[in-house]
Amino acid sequence: MRIANNAIKEIVNKLDLLGRVHGTENTFRDWCECMAISIDNSCNLMRGETYDKREQRYMDIQKRYEENPFPELFALLVNAFEDEPWKDHLGQVYMECFGGNKHLGQCFTPMSVSECCAGLVSVQEPEKESTLYEPSCGGGAMIIAYLKECFLAKYDYQRKLKIEAADLDSLCVHMCYTQLSLLGARAVVKVQNSITLQLFDVFVTPFERMAPLV
């Protein structure tokens, strides 16, 4: 726990320093978007229009910074997950830096609440593939808590659980997608209005892309 807490504290401090030039929330959004683009494009063999647009978007973001600070921040996030895998680390960073989004009525669910909710579900590994749908995923806290229950129940979620998640806020999608990718989850995470089903963007985790090959 100490390593994860230290990593999160260091991330918050570095975002604060970068924010003095670029704005802390802008820097956080840029970082999360760059992580999502990097992961998705690195495992996307279909290098078409979407791939090219994301590569260009990544380069446009990087031009705002004299030196690329994001790989170091990403490494710290990986360290946090290696020590405490079942936590919404990016949600914690966001809440510590900004305390939520009052315009969207947005407040990331504490992990203790997510774990309580997930603990009420009886987890049993199905014979065939099952699907988990989260229409308002936020940073992914509820999903991460459920994956923890799967792990404790020896349910091979990396093979038998497909996750479909959505959120109207692209930042939430980038956060959720990055964290589920680091946990090796099979997931499709969409920037989408879950009421009207209007779709804006889609990110597919590496494990979901590999699923047909396993």
N, CA, C and O of each residue as an XYZ file, in Angstrom:
856
protein
N       0.835     -1.205      0.000
C       0.000      0.000      0.000
C       0.867      1.250      0.000
O       0.502      2.270     -0.584
N       2.001      1.163      0.651
C       2.867      2.330      0.757
C       3.364      2.781     -0.612
O       3.416      3.976     -0.901
N       3.730      1.806     -1.458
C       4.238      2.158     -2.786
C       3.160      2.851     -3.594
O       3.409      3.875     -4.230
N       1.952      2.284     -3.567
C       0.856      2.878     -4.320
C       0.555      4.281     -3.833
O       0.395      5.195     -4.641
N       0.475      4.466     -2.525
C       0.183      5.794     -1.994
C       1.274      6.788     -2.375
O       0.981      7.930     -2.729
N       2.515      6.361     -2.306
C       3.618      7.241     -2.691
C       3.554      7.580     -4.175
O       3.830      8.712     -4.572
N       3.189      6.598     -4.988
C       3.091      6.837     -6.429
C       1.974      7.824     -6.733
O       2.146      8.733     -7.545
N       0.832      7.642     -6.082
C      -0.291      8.546     -6.305
C       0.065      9.959     -5.831
O      -0.258     10.942     -6.498
N       0.716     10.052     -4.705
C       1.122     11.359     -4.196
C       2.087     12.037     -5.156
O       2.010     13.246     -5.373
N       2.998     11.256     -5.730
C       3.963     11.822     -6.671
C       3.276     12.274     -7.954
O       3.635     13.303     -8.527
N       2.278     11.498     -8.407
C       1.513     11.898     -9.585
C       0.811     13.223     -9.335
O       0.863     14.126    -10.171
N       0.159     13.341     -8.191
C      -0.553     14.576     -7.850
C       0.407     15.762     -7.812
O       0.090     16.840     -8.314
N       1.583     15.559     -7.215
C       2.574     16.637     -7.135
C       3.073     17.060     -8.519
O       3.227     18.249     -8.798
N       3.320     16.072     -9.377
C       3.809     16.389    -10.721
C       2.729     17.090    -11.541
O       3.032     18.005    -12.307
N       1.474     16.671    -11.388
C       0.382     17.345    -12.089
C       0.236     18.782    -11.613
O      -0.063     19.683    -12.398
N       0.448     18.981    -10.331
C       0.357     20.330     -9.776
C       1.438     21.232    -10.371
O       1.173     22.387    -10.705
N       2.658     20.703    -10.501
C       3.746     21.487    -11.085
C       3.481     21.797    -12.548
O       3.668     22.928    -12.995
N       3.047     20.789    -13.291
C       2.737     21.000    -14.707
C       1.559     21.948    -14.875
O       1.480     22.705    -15.842
N       0.645     21.888    -13.913
C      -0.547     22.723    -13.990
C      -0.273     24.202    -13.847
O      -1.097     25.023    -14.248
N       0.852     24.556    -13.290
C       1.199     25.970    -13.149
C       1.448     26.621    -14.513
O       1.361     27.840    -14.662
N       1.755     25.792    -15.488
C       1.969     26.296    -16.854
C       0.766     26.005    -17.744
O       0.312     26.866    -18.498
N       0.256     24.773    -17.642
C      -0.770     24.327    -18.583
C      -2.171     24.235    -17.980
O      -3.147     24.028    -18.701
N      -2.272     24.390    -16.654
C      -3.548     24.156    -15.983
C      -3.607     22.700    -15.549
O      -3.413     21.808    -16.375
N      -3.868     22.439    -14.281
C      -3.803     21.074    -13.767
C      -4.830     20.159    -14.417
O      -4.508     19.029    -14.784
N      -6.069     20.638    -14.565
C      -7.090     19.783    -15.159
C      -6.801     19.517    -16.631
O      -7.015     18.404    -17.112
N      -6.317     20.526    -17.348
C      -5.949     20.315    -18.748
C      -4.841     19.275    -18.872
O      -4.872     18.421    -19.758
N      -3.863     19.359    -17.974
C      -2.753     18.404    -18.003
C      -3.239     16.995    -17.704
O      -2.815     16.036    -18.350
N      -4.127     16.868    -16.727
C      -4.663     15.550    -16.377
C      -5.437     14.959    -17.555
O      -5.282     13.782    -17.881
N      -6.266     15.782    -18.187
C      -7.030     15.306    -19.348
C      -6.098     14.908    -20.489
O      -6.314     13.884    -21.137
N      -5.066     15.708    -20.735
C      -4.109     15.384    -21.795
C      -3.406     14.064    -21.500
O      -3.234     13.234    -22.392
N      -3.005     13.875    -20.259
C      -2.301     12.653    -19.859
C      -3.178     11.422    -20.063
O      -2.735     10.428    -20.639
N      -4.426     11.488    -19.588
C      -5.333     10.343    -19.711
C      -5.638     10.032    -21.171
O      -5.721      8.866    -21.557
N      -5.804     11.067    -21.977
C      -6.080     10.839    -23.389
C      -4.874     10.219    -24.089
O      -5.024      9.317    -24.913
N      -3.686     10.704    -23.761
C      -2.478     10.150    -24.377
C      -2.265      8.690    -23.978
O      -1.839      7.879    -24.800
N      -2.558      8.354    -22.726
C      -2.435      6.954    -22.301
C      -3.394      6.073    -23.085
O      -3.014      5.010    -23.577
N      -4.647      6.524    -23.200
C      -5.651      5.730    -23.910
C      -5.266      5.548    -25.372
O      -5.375      4.448    -25.914
N      -4.817      6.624    -26.010
C      -4.409      6.546    -27.415
C      -3.213      5.606    -27.573
O      -3.182      4.789    -28.494
N      -2.250      5.718    -26.695
C      -1.042      4.895    -26.785
C      -1.373      3.414    -26.667
O      -0.874      2.596    -27.439
N      -2.214      3.075    -25.699
C      -2.560      1.670    -25.498
C      -3.372      1.138    -26.669
O      -3.091      0.058    -27.189
N      -4.388      1.908    -27.084
C      -5.271      1.425    -28.150
C      -4.533      1.302    -29.480
O      -4.672      0.297    -30.176
N      -3.758      2.306    -29.830
C      -3.055      2.248    -31.112
C      -1.937      1.210    -31.124
O      -1.620      0.653    -32.175
N      -1.342      0.949    -29.973
C      -0.235     -0.007    -29.931
C      -0.690     -1.433    -30.205
O       0.106     -2.269    -30.634
N      -1.976     -1.718    -29.958
C      -2.467     -3.081    -30.186
C      -3.493     -3.143    -31.307
O      -4.163     -4.160    -31.486
N      -3.617     -2.053    -32.062
C      -4.565     -2.001    -33.169
C      -3.836     -2.290    -34.479
O      -3.103     -1.447    -34.996
N      -4.047     -3.483    -34.999
C      -3.365     -3.870    -36.235
C      -4.031     -3.282    -37.471
O      -3.432     -3.252    -38.546
N      -5.267     -2.816    -37.322
C      -5.993     -2.211    -38.447
C      -5.673     -0.717    -38.492
O      -6.429      0.102    -37.969
N      -4.578     -0.378    -39.105
C      -4.092      1.001    -39.089
C      -4.790      1.843    -40.152
O      -4.209      2.207    -41.175
N      -6.053      2.138    -39.873
C      -6.852      2.898    -40.801
C      -7.011      4.340    -40.380
O      -6.118      4.924    -39.766
N      -8.162      4.915    -40.719
C      -8.411      6.330    -40.468
C      -8.418      6.669    -38.985
O      -7.866      7.691    -38.577
N      -9.046      5.809    -38.171
C      -9.097      6.072    -36.730
C      -7.704      6.076    -36.122
O      -7.374      6.939    -35.309
N      -6.893      5.111    -36.520
C      -5.511      5.033    -36.044
C      -4.755      6.315    -36.379
O      -4.090      6.891    -35.519
N      -4.855      6.751    -37.609
C      -4.125      7.946    -38.055
C      -4.594      9.199    -37.315
O      -3.781     10.040    -36.931
N      -5.898      9.318    -37.119
C      -6.430     10.482    -36.408
C      -5.926     10.517    -34.976
O      -5.600     11.583    -34.453
N      -5.861      9.350    -34.339
C      -5.392      9.308    -32.952
C      -3.900      9.579    -32.852
O      -3.448     10.240    -31.917
N      -3.143      9.077    -33.801
C      -1.715      9.385    -33.818
C      -1.485     10.886    -33.944
O      -0.635     11.452    -33.258
N      -2.244     11.521    -34.821
C      -2.118     12.965    -35.005
C      -2.557     13.702    -33.757
O      -1.936     14.688    -33.359
N      -3.627     13.226    -33.141
C      -4.116     13.842    -31.905
C      -3.055     13.752    -30.807
O      -2.833     14.710    -30.065
N      -2.411     12.601    -30.714
C      -1.346     12.409    -29.721
C      -0.214     13.411    -29.958
O       0.270     14.040    -29.017
N       0.199     13.553    -31.200
C       1.289     14.467    -31.522
C       0.893     15.912    -31.240
O       1.714     16.695    -30.762
N      -0.343     16.269    -31.527
C      -0.812     17.636    -31.262
C      -0.777     17.948    -29.771
O      -0.423     19.059    -29.375
N      -1.141     16.975    -28.948
C      -1.095     17.174    -27.496
C       0.340     17.345    -27.025
O       0.639     18.228    -26.222
N       1.240     16.479    -27.540
C       2.631     16.528    -27.103
C       3.290     17.865    -27.409
O       4.190     18.289    -26.684
N       2.854     18.537    -28.475
C       3.454     19.812    -28.868
C       3.227     20.908    -27.834
O       3.923     21.923    -27.844
N       2.273     20.715    -26.954
C       1.985     21.727    -25.932
C       3.032     21.725    -24.817
O       3.124     22.677    -24.043
N       3.814     20.655    -24.741
C       4.755     20.489    -23.635
C       6.185     20.481    -24.158
O       6.477     19.828    -25.160
N       7.071     21.199    -23.486
C       8.470     21.268    -23.910
C       9.114     19.889    -23.845
O       9.845     19.494    -24.753
N       8.837     19.155    -22.761
C       9.301     17.779    -22.632
C       8.075     16.915    -22.348
O       7.137     17.356    -21.684
N       8.089     15.701    -22.847
C       6.943     14.811    -22.669
C       6.927     14.277    -21.228
O       7.759     13.437    -20.884
N       6.000     14.744    -20.381
C       5.975     14.305    -18.992
C       5.164     13.042    -18.771
O       5.169     12.481    -17.675
N       4.457     12.586    -19.819
C       3.456     11.547    -19.609
C       4.004     10.134    -19.410
O       3.418      9.381    -18.632
N       5.093      9.729    -20.067
C       5.613      8.385    -19.796
C       5.987      8.180    -18.324
O       5.747      7.110    -17.765
N       6.567      9.196    -17.704
C       6.932      9.076    -16.291
C       5.683      8.953    -15.423
O       5.650      8.156    -14.485
N       4.652      9.745    -15.737
C       3.399      9.651    -14.981
C       2.760      8.275    -15.174
O       2.223      7.692    -14.232
N       2.824      7.770    -16.395
C       2.261      6.448    -16.673
C       3.001      5.374    -15.891
O       2.380      4.455    -15.355
N       4.332      5.484    -15.823
C       5.129      4.511    -15.068
C       4.735      4.520    -13.591
O       4.675      3.468    -12.954
N       4.466      5.707    -13.050
C       4.030      5.793    -11.655
C       2.666      5.127    -11.472
O       2.421      4.477    -10.456
N       1.787      5.290    -12.449
C       0.475      4.644    -12.376
C       0.621      3.123    -12.408
O      -0.059      2.416    -11.665
N       1.503      2.626    -13.264
C       1.758      1.187    -13.327
C       2.281      0.685    -11.985
O       1.882     -0.385    -11.526
N       3.169      1.450    -11.352
C       3.682      1.072    -10.035
C       2.555      0.965     -9.018
O       2.533      0.047     -8.197
N       1.623      1.904     -9.075
C       0.493      1.883     -8.148
C      -0.348      0.625     -8.359
O      -0.770     -0.009     -7.391
N      -0.592      0.264     -9.611
C      -1.393     -0.933     -9.898
C      -0.654     -2.212     -9.542
O      -1.279     -3.191     -9.134
N       0.644     -2.221     -9.688
C       1.402     -3.415     -9.319
C       1.307     -3.683     -7.830
O       1.300     -4.838     -7.404
N       1.233     -2.623     -7.035
C       1.163     -2.792     -5.595
C      -0.276     -2.959     -5.110
O      -0.533     -3.756     -4.207
N      -1.202     -2.230     -5.689
C      -2.619     -2.300     -5.328
C      -3.462     -2.355     -6.602
O      -3.931     -1.321     -7.079
N      -3.655     -3.550     -7.153
C      -4.344     -3.633     -8.445
C      -5.824     -3.290     -8.402
O      -6.378     -2.849     -9.409
N      -6.471     -3.479     -7.277
C      -7.938     -3.350     -7.240
C      -8.366     -1.989     -6.706
O      -9.178     -1.897     -5.786
N      -7.810     -0.934     -7.296
C      -8.144      0.430     -6.875
C      -8.383      1.314     -8.097
O      -7.775      1.120     -9.150
N      -9.274      2.281     -7.939
C      -9.504      3.296     -8.976
C      -8.490      4.410     -8.746
O      -8.823      5.468     -8.214
N      -7.256      4.160     -9.150
C      -6.178      5.107     -8.872
C      -6.380      6.443     -9.579
O      -6.129      7.499     -8.998
N      -6.832      6.400    -10.825
C      -7.031      7.657    -11.551
C      -8.193      8.451    -10.962
O      -8.161      9.681    -10.942
N      -9.211      7.753    -10.487
C     -10.305      8.436     -9.805
C      -9.826      9.115     -8.533
O     -10.262     10.217     -8.200
N      -8.922      8.442     -7.826
C      -8.355      9.032     -6.608
C      -7.541     10.277     -6.943
O      -7.645     11.297     -6.261
N      -6.730     10.188     -7.996
C      -5.938     11.353     -8.415
C      -6.855     12.519     -8.756
O      -6.615     13.651     -8.337
N      -7.906     12.235     -9.520
C      -8.827     13.292     -9.938
C      -9.500     13.955     -8.737
O      -9.576     15.181     -8.662
N      -9.981     13.150     -7.809
C     -10.677     13.705     -6.656
C      -9.723     14.499     -5.761
O     -10.113     15.515     -5.186
N      -8.479     14.041     -5.644
C      -7.513     14.771     -4.819
C      -7.122     16.094     -5.469
O      -6.858     17.082     -4.784
N      -7.088     16.100     -6.801
C      -6.693     17.328     -7.502
C      -7.847     18.314     -7.651
O      -7.660     19.522     -7.506
N      -9.046     17.791     -7.943
C     -10.148     18.682     -8.328
C     -11.419     18.535     -7.512
O     -12.230     19.460     -7.474
N     -11.614     17.394     -6.856
C     -12.800     17.207     -6.018
C     -14.083     16.975     -6.785
O     -15.166     17.121     -6.219
N     -13.995     16.611     -8.079
C     -15.202     16.320     -8.857
C     -15.525     17.429     -9.841
O     -14.888     18.482     -9.842
N     -16.529     17.177    -10.684
C     -16.968     18.134    -11.703
C     -18.370     18.616    -11.359
O     -19.346     17.896    -11.570
N     -18.473     19.836    -10.829
C     -19.775     20.345    -10.392
C     -20.720     20.606    -11.565
O     -21.939     20.586    -11.397
N     -20.159     20.849    -12.753
C     -20.997     21.145    -13.916
C     -21.734     19.896    -14.393
O     -22.860     19.985    -14.881
N     -21.096     18.730    -14.251
C     -21.729     17.480    -14.655
C     -22.356     16.745    -13.479
O     -22.919     15.662    -13.639
N     -22.253     17.348    -12.287
C     -22.736     16.647    -11.102
C     -21.925     15.382    -10.869
O     -22.452     14.361    -10.427
N     -20.639     15.465    -11.174
C     -19.784     14.283    -11.216
C     -18.938     14.161     -9.954
O     -18.257     15.100     -9.542
N     -19.000     12.985     -9.360
C     -18.159     12.682     -8.198
C     -17.805     11.206     -8.283
O     -18.697     10.358     -8.270
N     -16.537     10.889     -8.369
C     -16.145      9.499     -8.545
C     -16.431      8.685     -7.281
O     -16.113      9.104     -6.168
N     -17.032      7.527     -7.478
C     -17.431      6.670     -6.369
C     -16.216      6.191     -5.594
O     -15.281      5.656     -6.190
N     -16.205      6.373     -4.267
C     -15.082      5.856     -3.467
C     -14.976      4.343     -3.609
O     -15.992      3.663     -3.755
N     -13.761      3.811     -3.569
C     -13.573      2.373     -3.718
C     -14.268      1.599     -2.614
O     -14.732      0.483     -2.848
N     -14.352      2.154     -1.430
C     -15.019      1.441     -0.328
C     -16.487      1.178     -0.657
O     -17.019      0.113     -0.342
N     -17.146      2.167     -1.300
C     -18.542      2.001     -1.698
C     -18.648      0.998     -2.840
O     -19.534      0.143     -2.844
N     -17.745      1.106     -3.805
C     -17.745      0.168     -4.932
C     -17.523     -1.264     -4.450
O     -18.195     -2.185     -4.913
N     -16.593     -1.453     -3.533
C     -16.316     -2.784     -3.006
C     -17.506     -3.333     -2.236
O     -17.780     -4.533     -2.278
N     -18.211     -2.457     -1.533
C     -19.409     -2.884     -0.806
C     -20.479     -3.374     -1.783
O     -21.099     -4.414     -1.561
N     -20.688     -2.633     -2.850
C     -21.685     -3.014     -3.859
C     -21.298     -4.318     -4.550
O     -22.131     -5.203     -4.744
N     -20.024     -4.423     -4.918
C     -19.566     -5.636     -5.602
C     -19.645     -6.847     -4.685
O     -19.882     -7.965     -5.143
N     -19.448     -6.625     -3.401
C     -19.499     -7.722     -2.440
C     -20.885     -8.310     -2.265
O     -21.026     -9.417     -1.746
N     -21.918     -7.579     -2.695
C     -23.291     -8.073     -2.593
C     -23.648     -9.035     -3.722
O     -24.685     -9.698     -3.686
N     -22.770     -9.100     -4.730
C     -23.019     -9.954     -5.888
C     -22.371    -11.319     -5.674
O     -21.212    -11.413     -5.270
N     -23.124    -12.358     -5.947
C     -22.583    -13.713     -5.869
C     -21.851    -14.021     -7.167
O     -22.471    -14.152     -8.222
N     -20.547    -14.134     -7.085
C     -19.727    -14.334     -8.282
C     -19.442    -15.813     -8.475
O     -18.845    -16.465     -7.618
N     -19.874    -16.325     -9.607
C     -19.584    -17.703     -9.986
C     -19.145    -17.729    -11.439
O     -19.755    -17.086    -12.294
N     -18.099    -18.466    -11.711
C     -17.594    -18.515    -13.080
C     -18.554    -19.292    -13.974
O     -18.859    -20.450    -13.690
N     -19.029    -18.677    -15.042
C     -19.957    -19.362    -15.944
C     -19.225    -20.344    -16.853
O     -18.011    -20.251    -17.032
N     -19.964    -21.274    -17.416
C     -19.362    -22.208    -18.359
C     -18.984    -21.499    -19.650
O     -17.959    -21.801    -20.261
N     -19.826    -20.549    -20.058
C     -19.561    -19.793    -21.265
C     -19.263    -18.332    -20.922
O     -19.337    -17.923    -19.764
N     -18.934    -17.575    -21.931
C     -18.636    -16.157    -21.742
C     -19.859    -15.394    -21.246
O     -20.979    -15.643    -21.693
N     -19.640    -14.470    -20.328
C     -20.707    -13.599    -19.855
C     -20.305    -12.145    -20.110
O     -19.144    -11.849    -20.395
N     -21.294    -11.237    -20.000
C     -21.048     -9.825    -20.294
C     -21.477     -8.958    -19.129
O     -22.549     -9.151    -18.556
N     -20.640     -8.011    -18.789
C     -20.950     -7.005    -17.771
C     -21.133     -5.668    -18.469
O     -20.257     -5.233    -19.216
N     -22.264     -5.012    -18.232
C     -22.524     -3.719    -18.871
C     -22.584     -2.626    -17.822
O     -23.323     -2.739    -16.844
N     -21.808     -1.566    -18.021
C     -21.775     -0.411    -17.121
C     -22.046      0.834    -17.948
O     -21.153      1.307    -18.651
N     -23.285      1.390    -17.879
C     -23.667      2.510    -18.745
C     -23.143      3.868    -18.309
O     -23.235      4.837    -19.063
N     -22.595      3.951    -17.106
C     -22.034      5.214    -16.608
C     -20.779      4.873    -15.814
O     -20.785      4.879    -14.583
N     -19.707      4.576    -16.536
C     -18.558      3.902    -15.929
C     -17.673      4.789    -15.069
O     -16.961      4.288    -14.198
N     -17.705      6.121    -15.300
C     -16.774      6.968    -14.562
C     -15.356      6.499    -14.805
O     -14.995      6.167    -15.933
N     -14.548      6.467    -13.754
C     -13.177      5.987    -13.881
C     -13.060      4.480    -13.855
O     -11.973      3.934    -14.047
N     -14.187      3.794    -13.616
C     -14.182      2.325    -13.618
C     -14.177      1.687    -12.248
O     -13.911      0.490    -12.136
N     -14.466      2.449    -11.193
C     -14.374      1.924     -9.829
C     -15.268      0.706     -9.605
O     -14.829     -0.288     -9.025
N     -16.522      0.777    -10.060
C     -17.449     -0.341     -9.864
C     -16.963     -1.589    -10.594
O     -17.056     -2.702    -10.075
N     -16.452     -1.394    -11.789
C     -15.953     -2.534    -12.571
C     -14.725     -3.135    -11.895
O     -14.608     -4.355    -11.780
N     -13.823     -2.289    -11.456
C     -12.611     -2.772    -10.793
C     -12.966     -3.559     -9.533
O     -12.369     -4.601     -9.262
N     -13.930     -3.065     -8.767
C     -14.362     -3.774     -7.557
C     -14.935     -5.141     -7.912
O     -14.697     -6.116     -7.200
N     -15.686     -5.220     -9.007
C     -16.246     -6.505     -9.439
C     -15.139     -7.448     -9.899
O     -15.186     -8.645     -9.617
N     -14.142     -6.916    -10.606
C     -13.026     -7.751    -11.038
C     -12.271     -8.319     -9.835
O     -11.765     -9.440     -9.882
N     -12.203     -7.545     -8.772
C     -11.571     -8.045     -7.547
C     -12.345     -9.244     -7.009
O     -11.750    -10.244     -6.606
N     -13.682     -9.139     -7.004
C     -14.508    -10.259     -6.543
C     -14.308    -11.477     -7.445
O     -14.261    -12.609     -6.963
N     -14.191    -11.248     -8.736
C     -13.927    -12.343     -9.674
C     -12.600    -13.020     -9.357
O     -12.500    -14.246     -9.342
N     -11.593    -12.205     -9.106
C     -10.262    -12.735     -8.787
C     -10.303    -13.578     -7.514
O      -9.731    -14.666     -7.462
N     -10.979    -13.068     -6.496
C     -11.064    -13.794     -5.226
C     -11.851    -15.091     -5.373
O     -11.587    -16.067     -4.672
N     -12.821    -15.096     -6.292
C     -13.634    -16.295     -6.525
C     -12.996    -17.235     -7.553
O     -13.590    -18.240     -7.944
N     -11.771    -16.890     -7.987
C     -11.046    -17.674     -8.996
C     -11.828    -17.781    -10.313
O     -11.810    -18.806    -10.995
N     -12.502    -16.698    -10.633
C     -13.244    -16.568    -11.895
C     -12.286    -15.938    -12.901
O     -11.829    -14.812    -12.709
N     -11.985    -16.666    -13.968
C     -11.022    -16.199    -14.966
C     -11.667    -15.117    -15.831
O     -12.118    -15.384    -16.945
N     -11.705    -13.900    -15.304
C     -12.373    -12.816    -16.015
C     -11.656    -12.432    -17.313
O     -12.270    -11.876    -18.224
N     -10.368    -12.728    -17.393
C      -9.623    -12.375    -18.601
C     -10.032    -13.220    -19.808
O      -9.785    -12.838    -20.952
N     -10.653    -14.362    -19.548
C     -11.102    -15.224    -20.641
C     -12.622    -15.242    -20.789
O     -13.136    -15.285    -21.907
N     -13.338    -15.211    -19.678
C     -14.769    -15.494    -19.731
C     -15.681    -14.304    -19.454
O     -16.903    -14.452    -19.455
N     -15.108    -13.133    -19.220
C     -15.937    -11.958    -18.953
C     -15.637    -10.865    -19.965
O     -14.495    -10.431    -20.111
N     -16.671    -10.431    -20.656
C     -16.532     -9.289    -21.554
C     -17.243     -8.097    -20.917
O     -18.364     -8.218    -20.424
N     -16.583     -6.958    -20.935
C     -17.117     -5.748    -20.324
C     -17.481     -4.752    -21.418
O     -16.681     -4.470    -22.311
N     -18.690     -4.230    -21.334
C     -19.117     -3.136    -22.196
C     -19.418     -1.943    -21.300
O     -20.340     -1.988    -20.486
N     -18.647     -0.888    -21.448
C     -18.773      0.280    -20.577
C     -18.935      1.537    -21.414
O     -18.457      1.615    -22.546
N     -19.616      2.519    -20.838
C     -19.839      3.772    -21.563
C     -19.900      4.939    -20.587
O     -20.226      4.779    -19.411
N     -19.577      6.107    -21.107
C     -19.732      7.345    -20.352
C     -19.778      8.489    -21.356
O     -19.148      8.431    -22.412
N     -20.525      9.520    -21.015
C     -20.641     10.666    -21.903
C     -19.400     11.548    -21.858
O     -19.110     12.268    -22.813
N     -18.667     11.490    -20.745
C     -17.452     12.284    -20.564
C     -16.256     11.507    -21.116
O     -15.931     10.429    -20.617
N     -15.611     12.044    -22.131
C     -14.468     11.356    -22.730
C     -13.340     11.138    -21.726
O     -12.619     10.145    -21.819
N     -13.177     12.049    -20.769
C     -12.148     11.865    -19.751
C     -12.400     10.573    -18.977
O     -11.474      9.794    -18.751
N     -13.638     10.345    -18.575
C     -13.974      9.125    -17.841
C     -13.654      7.887    -18.669
O     -13.133      6.901    -18.149
N     -13.967      7.944    -19.953
C     -13.688      6.816    -20.836
C     -12.190      6.553    -20.912
O     -11.759      5.402    -20.845
N     -11.397      7.604    -21.049
C      -9.947      7.432    -21.107
C      -9.420      6.848    -19.797
O      -8.532      5.996    -19.809
N      -9.960      7.301    -18.679
C      -9.547      6.784    -17.370
C      -9.914      5.318    -17.220
O      -9.076      4.486    -16.875
N     -11.175      5.014    -17.484
C     -11.670      3.641    -17.334
C     -10.933      2.698    -18.272
O     -10.506      1.617    -17.865
N     -10.786      3.101    -19.513
C     -10.118      2.257    -20.502
C      -8.678      1.948    -20.095
O      -8.236      0.802    -20.180
N      -7.954      2.965    -19.656
C      -6.557      2.770    -19.259
C      -6.451      1.790    -18.100
O      -5.601      0.899    -18.112
N      -7.313      1.951    -17.100
C      -7.223      1.102    -15.909
C      -7.641     -0.336    -16.211
O      -7.019     -1.275    -15.714
N      -8.681     -0.518    -17.016
C      -9.093     -1.877    -17.377
C      -8.040     -2.548    -18.256
O      -7.858     -3.763    -18.188
N      -7.354     -1.769    -19.075
C      -6.263     -2.324    -19.882
C      -5.141     -2.821    -18.988
O      -4.594     -3.900    -19.219
N      -4.793     -2.046    -17.973
C      -3.723     -2.443    -17.056
C      -4.095     -3.668    -16.234
O      -3.216     -4.402    -15.784
N      -5.387     -3.894    -16.032
C      -5.849     -5.065    -15.276
C      -6.069     -6.275    -16.179
O      -6.489     -7.333    -15.709
N      -5.790     -6.126    -17.460
C      -5.938     -7.253    -18.371
C      -7.374     -7.659    -18.616
O      -7.647     -8.827    -18.891
N      -8.298     -6.714    -18.521
C      -9.710     -7.020    -18.721
C     -10.074     -6.948    -20.195
O      -9.491     -6.178    -20.959
N     -11.039     -7.755    -20.573
C     -11.598     -7.678    -21.927
C     -12.709     -6.634    -21.897
O     -13.743     -6.844    -21.263
N     -12.503     -5.531    -22.566
C     -13.480     -4.451    -22.470
C     -13.545     -3.616    -23.733
O     -12.548     -3.406    -24.424
N     -14.746     -3.148    -24.011
C     -14.990     -2.129    -25.030
C     -15.569     -0.934    -24.291
O     -16.638     -1.031    -23.688
N     -14.872      0.182    -24.334
C     -15.276      1.365    -23.573
C     -15.627      2.474    -24.554
O     -14.820      2.839    -25.409
N     -16.843      3.008    -24.422
C     -17.367      3.939    -25.425
C     -17.638      5.321    -24.842
O     -18.110      5.457    -23.713
N     -17.331      6.335    -25.631
C     -17.831      7.681    -25.352
C     -19.223      7.710    -25.963
O     -19.381      7.801    -27.180
N     -20.227      7.633    -25.103
C     -21.587      7.425    -25.600
C     -22.620      7.991    -24.634
O     -22.430      7.964    -23.418
N     -23.705      8.499    -25.185
C     -24.877      8.860    -24.395
C     -25.674      7.573    -24.191
O     -26.269      7.059    -25.138
N     -25.690      7.057    -22.987
C     -26.323      5.768    -22.721
C     -27.838      5.817    -22.808
O     -28.485      4.770    -22.824
N     -28.416      7.011    -22.864
C     -29.872      7.149    -22.989
C     -30.284      7.161    -24.455
O     -31.171      6.414    -24.867
N     -29.629      8.020    -25.242
C     -29.970      8.114    -26.672
C     -29.176      7.132    -27.517
O     -29.513      6.892    -28.677
N     -28.105      6.556    -26.934
C     -27.191      5.634    -27.610
C     -26.360      6.308    -28.698
O     -25.767      5.635    -29.542
N     -26.320      7.650    -28.672
C     -25.459      8.363    -29.615
C     -24.002      8.061    -29.283
O     -23.563      8.245    -28.148
N     -23.261      7.598    -30.282
C     -21.895      7.128    -30.091
C     -20.888      8.120    -30.670
O     -21.059      8.612    -31.785
N     -19.820      8.412    -29.887
C     -18.820      9.387    -30.314
C     -17.443      8.766    -30.544
O     -16.718      9.182    -31.448
N     -17.080      7.774    -29.730
C     -15.752      7.172    -29.864
C     -15.752      5.811    -29.166
O     -16.589      5.542    -28.304
N     -14.796      4.957    -29.553
C     -14.712      3.608    -28.998
C     -13.251      3.241    -28.752
O     -12.382      3.492    -29.586
N     -13.000      2.639    -27.586
C     -11.667      2.136    -27.256
C     -11.789      0.659    -26.873
O     -12.679      0.280    -26.112
N     -10.892     -0.166    -27.405
C     -10.921     -1.608    -27.171
C      -9.636     -2.024    -26.459
O      -8.542     -1.721    -26.935
N      -9.755     -2.712    -25.329
C      -8.572     -3.089    -24.558
C      -7.760     -4.155    -25.290
O      -8.297     -4.876    -26.131
N      -6.468     -4.257    -24.972
C      -5.624     -5.259    -25.622
C      -6.152     -6.689    -25.461
O      -6.103     -7.472    -26.410
N      -6.654     -7.036    -24.274
C      -7.144     -8.398    -24.051
C      -8.395     -8.682    -24.880
O      -8.603     -9.818    -25.306
N      -9.216     -7.685    -25.112
C     -10.387     -7.898    -25.963
C      -9.970     -8.079    -27.421
O     -10.570     -8.872    -28.146
N      -8.951     -7.350    -27.848
C      -8.466     -7.509    -29.226
C      -7.855     -8.902    -29.426
O      -7.926     -9.466    -30.517
N      -7.249     -9.452    -28.354
C      -6.615    -10.762    -28.462
C      -7.599    -11.901    -28.260
O      -7.259    -13.052    -28.538
N      -8.810    -11.620    -27.785
C      -9.759    -12.673    -27.420
C      -9.995    -13.700    -28.514
O     -10.046    -14.891    -28.208
N     -10.144    -13.300    -29.784
C     -10.369    -14.316    -30.828
C      -9.177    -15.251    -31.021
O      -9.324    -16.329    -31.599
N      -8.004    -14.850    -30.544
C      -6.805    -15.654    -30.738
C      -6.540    -16.612    -29.585
O      -5.706    -17.511    -29.692
N      -7.272    -16.409    -28.459
C      -7.028    -17.212    -27.259
C      -7.867    -18.484    -27.284
O      -7.796    -19.288    -26.355
